[in-house]
Amino acid sequence: MEIPTPLQTNGRLLLGPGPSDASPQVLRAMSSPLLGHLDPEFMQIMARVQAMLREAFRTSNPVTFPVSATGMAGMECCIVNLLEPGDRVVVFTLGFFGNRMVEVAGRTGAQVTVVEGPWGKEFSLEQIGEAIKKVRPKVVALVHAETSTGVLQGNMKEIGALCRDAGALLLVDAVTSLACVRLEVDAWGIDAVYSCSQKGLGCSPGLSPVSFSPRAVEVIKTRKTKVQSWYFDMTTVMSYWGQDRAYHHTGPISMVYGIHEGLRLVLEEGLENRWARHELNHRALRAGLECMGLEFTADRSCQLPQLNAVRVPAGVDDLAGRKYLLEKFGIEIGGGLGDFKGKVWRLGLMGQNSRPSVVLLALAALEQALTKQGVKLTPGGAVGAANAVYSQS
C-alpha cells in the first residue's frame, strides 16, 4: 500500500454531547514522555489523580479512580460489580442512557425492574419512593444528567435518603454532570458513581472516573459469585489503584497525564465557580435559542446547563442543518437518539467550551443554518438576546 501522509485533522468546535474540545493544557500534558505503568513516579501521579477525583466528586471514598476505558465502561464496571444473578435492581429511565443501564443490568442475571418516565421530565420523589417500597431492591440506578434529553434529575439528596432507609445502594450515572453541575457524592448518599473524561473535565475520551462507597465495597467483597467481567472486577482492579499498586493491566499513561491536568484545572478554577460558569453560558445560549423560536425538550425546571437539547423546527432537515454547521463553520452538534432521532439537536457547552465566545459563535452560525432552510429570523437577534444576558451578569 501507499504510505499515508502524516496524520493531520481539520479543526472542529465540538459542541455536541461529547467529546468536547480538550483544554490546550491537557493536550500538552498528554505529550509528556511516557513512564512505565508501575514506575514510582507514575504511581505518584496516580495518587494525585485519585486525590483530585475525590475533590471533584465531593467524596472521601478510598476506592475512587479512573477506569481505563470510556464512560460506558464505567457504567458496566459499576453494574457488574454490584449485581449478581437474582439480585433485585430498579432502573429509573427517562432517556437513552437510562435504557442502556437497563440493558447492561439485564446481562448480569439480576431481576431488573424498569420504571420509565416521559422524555424531557424528571422523576418525582413519590415515583421513586413508591418503586423502592414495592420492589425492595439491592440497587437503585438512575441518570443524574440525561444526555439524550437535556434533563437534570434533581432531589438527589432526598433520593439517597430513600435508598438508605430501604437498605438499597444508589448507583448514579454522572457522565455529563461531573465538573459541570453540582455533584455531591457523600452528601447525597451515592454509593457508586461513574463519569467520563471527555466532557466536563475537558480531556480526551478514554477514561471513566468511578467511586464506590464503603457500603458498596463491602457488597463487592462479599459477593457469592465472581464478577461477570474479568477486566472490570473491582476485587482485583482495586489492588492496582490501591496501596498495593499490584499489576492488573497496562494503564493508559498519556490519558492519566491528561486527566491529571484536567482535574488540576477544575480545582484551580474552583467547583462552585465552574458550576456558575456553566449556568451563565447556558442562560445566554437559551436566550438566543428561544429568540430563534427553538423549543427545549426538557422542562425549564430541570434543564441541563451543559447539554441543551432543542427540537428541530418543522420543515427543517436535521442532517442538512448539522452538515451546514460542520462544513461552513467547523461546528459539530449532536442529533437525537432513540425516540428523538431526527427530531432534536443537542448542543453541548461543557468544560473548555462553556464560554461566551463559543455561545455567540454557535448562535450566529445556527441562525445562518436555519435561514438557509427558509426559517424567517431577525438577523442578529439571537446574539443580541445572549449578549443581554451577559450584560446583566
N, C-alpha and C positions, 0 to 999 in steps of 0.2 A: 504494500500500500504506500501511497504518497505520504510523507511525513507532514503532519499538520503544522501550520504556523503556531507560534506561541499563543497560549490562551489569552484572549482579551475580550471582556464582556462590555456591552453597552451599559452606560449608567442608567439606573432607574430610580424613581422615587417610589418606594414601596409603601403604598397606602391601602393595602388590602388587610385581611385578617391575620397576616403573618406569613412569611417573616417580614419584619420591619427593617429599616436600614440600621446597620450596626454603627455604633459610635466610632469615630476615627481612632480614638484612643484604644478601643477594643481591638480593632484591626491591627494596629501597631503592636499591641501586646501579643497577638497571635503569631506575629512574625518573629518572635524571640527564638533563640536557639533551643533545640529540643534537649530535654533531660530524660533520663530513664524513669519509668513509671514507679520504680522503687528507690530512686535516688533520694538521699536525705533532704536535699534542697527542695525537690519536688514535694516531698511529704510535708514540708513546712508550708508550701503553697497550698496543698490540700487542706491543711488545718486552718489556714486563714480563710479559705473559701467557705469552709463549714461554719466558722465563727460569723462571717458576714452574712451567710444564708440565714442563720438563726436570727440575726438582726432584721433582715428583710422580711422573714416570715413572722416576726414578733413571737419567738418561741425560745424556750430553753432546752428543747428536746435534744439529747445527745445524738440520736440517730437522725441526722439531718445532713444531706449531701446531694450532689447532682448525679443522677443515674446516667451512665454512659450511653445515651440514646435520646431520641427526640421525645416530645411531650406525651405522645400516645404510649410510649414505653413506660412513662411514669404512671399513667393510668393502669396499664397492665400490671406493673410492679406492685402497686398498692392493692389491687383487687385480688391477684393470685396469692398474695401473702396473707391476706386477712380471711379469705374464704376457703372452706373445704367442702367436699361433697356433702350435701344435705343441709348445710347452713342456710339460714333464712336471711335474705337481704332485700331491702326495699330501695328501689332506684326511682327518684323523682326526676322526671324528664320533661323539659319544656322546649326541646330543640334537638338538633342533630347530634350534639355531643353527649347529651343525656342518653340518647338512644344508643350511642356507642358504648357507654358504660353498661347498658343492658346486655349488649352483645358479648362483651368481654366477661361479665359476671356469669352469663349463661354457660360459658365454656368451662367453668370451674366445677360444674356439677351442683352448684348451690341452687336452692329454691328461690327463684327471683320473682319478686312482686313488683310490677311496674305501675307507677302512678303517673299518668300523663295529664298534662295541662295544656291549655291553648298557647301556641307560639306567640310571643310578644307580651306575656304577662309573667308574674312571679307567683310562687305558691304562698298561700296564707298559712299562718301558724296552725290554724284549725285543721286545714287539709293534712299538714304534716303530722300533727299530733294524733289525728284520727287513724291514719295509716299505721303509725308506730304502735298505737294501742291495740289495733286489730291484729297485726302480724307478729309483734314481739320479736323483731329481727335482731340478729347479731350485729349487722352493719346497716347503716343508713347512708345512702350515697346521693349526692346531688352536685350540680354545677353552680359555682359561685357567679361566674361571668359567662353566660351562654353566647359563644362567638357567632352562632348561626342566626341569632335573633336580636342581638344587642341588648339583652336583658341582664340586669344585675339582681341576683337573689338577695333580698335584704333579710333583716331579722336573724342574722346568723348566730348571734349570741343566744337568742331565745331558742333557736333550733338546737344548738349544742346542749342547752339545759334540758330540753325534752329528751334528747338521746341519753344523757347521763341518768336522768330519772328512770328511764326504761332499761338501763344497763346495756345500751347499744353503743357501738363505735360509730363515730361520724367521719365519713370519708368525703373529701371536698376536691373538686376539680377547680384549680386556681390557675389554669394555663393562661388565661387572658387577664387575670386580676393582679398577679404579683407585680409589685412596684408601679402599678397604675392607679389602683384604688385601695382604700383601707382594707387590710387583711390582718387579722389578729388571731393567730393560731391558738395561742394559750388562752387568751381572754375569752375566746368564743367556744372553747371546749372542743376544738377539732382534733381528732385522733390520727388521721392520716390525710396528707395533702400532697398534691403534685402540681408542677407547673412546667415551664419551658424556658429556654434561654433566648429565644429569638423575638420576644415581644417586649414586655415592659423592661426587661434587663438590658435591652439594646445590644445583644450579642447575636452571633450567627446560630443557625439551628444545629442541634447535635447533643444537647444536654437537657435533662429533665430533673430539676430540683425536687426532692421529696423530703418529707419529715414525718416521723412516726412518734406518737406519744408513748410514754412508758406503758400505758394500758395496752396500746396496740402491739408494742414489742413483746409484752408478756403473752399476748394471744399468739404471736408468731412463734415464740419459743416453745409453747405448749401444744403445738399442732399435733394431731393424731396421724396425719398423712404428710407426705413430702409435698413441698410447694410444686405446683404444676410446671413451673419453668425453672430450669437449672440456672440460667443466666440471671434471672431476677430474684433468686432465692435469697431473702434477706439474712437467713441464718448463716450464709457464707459471705455475702457482699458486705455485711456489717463488719466483718473482720478486716476487710481491705480498707474501709473508711473509718474503722475504729482504732483503738490504741495499738492493736497488733500490727496493722498495716500489712497483713498477710496477703500474698499474691492470690488474686482471683481472676483478673483479666488485665490486659494491657490498657491502661487508662488513656483517653484521648488527650494527650499532653497539651497541644495547642488550644484545644477547646477549653481546657481548665485555665490556661493563661487568660483566655478571653473572658470567661465568666468571673475570674478574679478581678479584672479591670472593670467589667460591667458592674459588679457589686460594689466595688470601691467608689465608682461614680455615683451610684444610687445613694450610698451612705454619705458621701461628700455633699450632695445636694440636700439630703435630709428627706425622710419618707413623707413627712407632713407637707413639705414644700413640693415634693414630686406629685403627690396626690392633688394638691391645689392647682398645680400647673396643668395637669390633665383635665381637670374640671373646667378651668378657664377656657382652654382651647376648644373643648367640647362645646361650651356655650356659644363661642364665636362661630364655630362651624355650623352648629344647629341653627343659629340665627340666619346664616347665609343659605343653608339648605331649605329652610322653611320659607325664606324670601322667594326662592325659585319654585315654591309650591310642592316640594318633596315631602312626603309623609313618612315618619318613622314607624318601624314595625313594632317597636316596644312602646308601652305606655310611658308617658312622660315621667311618672313617679318611679320608674325602675329602669331608666335608660342608662346604658353604659357610657361613660365619657370617653373611653379609649376605643370603642368599636361602635361605629354609627351605621346602623342598618336602615336603609330607606327603600321605599317601594319605587320600582321603575315606573315612570309616568305612563299612562295609557297612550298607545301609539308610538312609544319609543322602543327601539330594538335594544335589548340588553347587551348582546355581544357587540353590536356595532358601536354602541356608546363606549364600552370599555376598550374596544380596539382603537377608537379615535383618541382616547386619552393616552393610550400606550404609544401609539405611533406619532402623534403630534406633540405630546408633552413629556413622554417618557414616564408617565404616571401609571402605576398599577393599582387598581382597586379590585375588590373581590365580588364575585357573583353570588347568587343564592345557593343554598344547599337544601337537599331534601324537598320538603313542601314548598320552599321558597325558590327553587331553581328557576332561573329565567325571569323571576319576578322582583328580585331585590338586588340592590347594590350595597356592598359593605365597605365602609371607609374607616380604616384604622388610623388612629393618632396615638401611637404607642412609643414610649421611651424617647429615643432620639428624634422621632418625627412629630412629637407633640410640641409644636412651636408656632407662633403667629405667621411666620413667613410661609410655612407649609400650608396652613389653613387658607391663607389668602390666594396662594397659587392654585390650590386644589379647587377653590370656588370659582376662580376666573376660568380655569380650564373646563370645569364641568358646565359652566354657563355656555361656553362655546360648543361643547359636545351636544348639549340639548338644543341649542339654537340651530345647529347643523341638521337636526332631525325635525325641525319645524316647530319647536316649542317657542311660544311668544314670551319673551322675558324683557325686563327693564335692564338695559346694558349697565353693568357695574353695580346693580342693585344688591347682589349677594355679598360682594366685597364690602360695600358700604354698610350693610347690616352687621357684618362681622366686626368691622372697624368701630362701629358704635358700641359694641360690647367691650372691646379693648379699651376704648376711651373712658369707659365708666369703671374700669377695674383699678 
